[in-house]
């Protein structure tokens, strides 16, 4: 039996903590590129990819506009990549505090066949530990509550971690500029 409906994959993506907007985090890029290489491959017409970014809500309209603009710029990175490969794609930019619930709600609304989220393997500082806990909570919630299968792409310890703090420039928790 031939399937005529496209397979819908949703990616939860974040900005680079080191480079800021509009640069995607290394883990987001790797999760997307791994999926393109291993799952989509040469069947680009058989997939519809959605990219969701959830940013913090803002206290002022000006800040909300800036957050929306930054999120749009981040998402455009992935949309441009899909356009270059002729893959059907869309960007979803949302504001909210409960990132994992928003991601699961959008995956359900878009009827995603697969949700892809990235995680962090190992941390070296208390700040990184906080990022790891937050990342783990988002992933755990998505795995437990998404209405579709969830693929978690984990950065390995051997990966070059360009989102980590430049430890040569940090002394006693203070940046040395």
DAJOPE-V24191 format. One record per residue. N is the residue number from 1. RES is the residue in three letters. PHI is phi in whole degrees, 0 to 359 (999 if undefined). PSI is psi in whole degrees, 0 to 359 (999 if undefined). Layout:
BEGIN
N;RES;PHI;PSI
N;RES;PHI;PSI
END
This chain:
BEGIN
1;UNK;999;128
2;UNK;272;132
3;UNK;269;124
4;UNK;262;338
5;UNK;279;141
6;UNK;288;147
7;UNK;284;128
8;UNK;258;119
9;UNK;244;129
10;UNK;250;134
11;UNK;247;129
12;UNK;269;117
13;UNK;240;152
14;UNK;229;164
15;UNK;278;161
16;UNK;290;129
17;UNK;285;337
18;UNK;272;318
19;UNK;259;344
20;UNK;74;187
21;UNK;292;148
22;UNK;266;21
23;UNK;281;128
24;UNK;285;155
25;UNK;293;154
26;UNK;299;321
27;UNK;293;324
28;UNK;295;314
29;UNK;300;313
30;UNK;296;320
31;UNK;297;317
32;UNK;294;311
33;UNK;294;324
34;UNK;298;315
35;UNK;296;319
36;UNK;298;318
37;UNK;287;317
38;UNK;267;332
39;UNK;249;308
40;UNK;288;311
41;UNK;48;243
42;UNK;260;3
43;UNK;260;53
44;UNK;297;333
45;UNK;282;350
46;UNK;267;5
47;UNK;229;149
48;UNK;236;120
49;UNK;254;133
50;UNK;244;138
51;UNK;240;122
52;UNK;245;136
53;UNK;232;128
54;UNK;248;118
55;UNK;250;166
56;UNK;293;142
57;UNK;291;156
58;UNK;246;155
59;UNK;280;333
60;UNK;239;158
61;UNK;297;322
62;UNK;298;315
63;UNK;293;321
64;UNK;298;317
65;UNK;299;319
66;UNK;295;315
67;UNK;299;317
68;UNK;297;317
69;UNK;297;316
70;UNK;298;316
71;UNK;297;318
72;UNK;299;318
73;UNK;296;319
74;UNK;299;312
75;UNK;295;328
76;UNK;298;330
77;UNK;305;312
78;UNK;285;323
79;UNK;297;317
80;UNK;299;320
81;UNK;297;315
82;UNK;296;319
83;UNK;300;320
84;UNK;293;334
85;UNK;261;3
86;UNK;58;45
87;UNK;252;131
88;UNK;296;129
89;UNK;209;165
90;UNK;210;157
91;UNK;246;140
92;UNK;232;116
93;UNK;244;117
94;UNK;233;154
95;UNK;249;140
96;UNK;170;161
97;UNK;270;327
98;UNK;265;83
99;UNK;304;311
100;UNK;295;321
101;UNK;294;320
102;UNK;295;317
103;UNK;298;312
104;UNK;297;319
105;UNK;298;317
106;UNK;291;323
107;UNK;298;319
108;UNK;292;315
109;UNK;299;322
110;UNK;273;359
111;UNK;55;48
112;UNK;294;141
113;UNK;274;336
114;UNK;207;137
115;UNK;248;130
116;UNK;245;124
117;UNK;232;150
118;UNK;254;151
119;UNK;228;174
120;UNK;245;131
121;UNK;281;312
122;UNK;213;144
123;UNK;233;156
124;UNK;243;345
125;UNK;230;167
126;UNK;296;325
127;UNK;298;315
128;UNK;295;326
129;UNK;298;319
130;UNK;299;315
131;UNK;299;321
132;UNK;294;316
133;UNK;298;314
134;UNK;299;314
135;UNK;299;316
136;UNK;296;321
137;UNK;294;319
138;UNK;297;312
139;UNK;297;314
140;UNK;300;316
141;UNK;296;315
142;UNK;298;316
143;UNK;298;320
144;UNK;278;339
145;UNK;237;345
146;UNK;294;146
147;UNK;271;15
148;UNK;218;167
149;UNK;299;148
150;UNK;240;126
151;UNK;257;124
152;UNK;255;122
153;UNK;262;118
154;UNK;252;132
155;UNK;291;133
156;UNK;274;162
157;UNK;296;336
158;UNK;278;343
159;UNK;296;145
160;UNK;289;119
161;UNK;261;88
162;UNK;282;353
163;UNK;270;349
164;UNK;287;162
165;UNK;294;144
166;UNK;284;97
167;UNK;293;339
168;UNK;290;342
169;UNK;254;6
170;UNK;246;130
171;UNK;227;119
172;UNK;61;31
173;UNK;83;358
174;UNK;251;139
175;UNK;288;140
176;UNK;252;104
177;UNK;255;999
END
